[in-house]
Amino acid sequence: MPKTLADIKKALDSNLGQRLLLKANGGRRKTVERFGTLSETYPSVFVIELDQDENAFERVSYSYADVLTETVELTFLSKQQDM
């Protein structure tokens, strides 16, 4: 991933609407993995619409700093990997 917050935002802006795998720190040594779609980007945060069949929540949001500090990992899925 890019090294600055602005670069991370640009990279996410270019992937709007893409399917992704989200790996996030869930606290107390837990890692949460979820599938979803990058739906919106804002100046400080981005929003992911989660797959409803797997998750209790509809949407989650994270800051670009979470990606920079590797608290959140995003892996964009190509059409071949899409489930």
Secondary structure, DSSP 8 states (H G I E B T S, - for coil): --SSHHHHHHHHHTTTT-EEEEEEEEETTEEEEEEEEEEEE-SSEEEEEE-TTT-S-SEEEEEHHHHHTTSEEEEE--TTT--
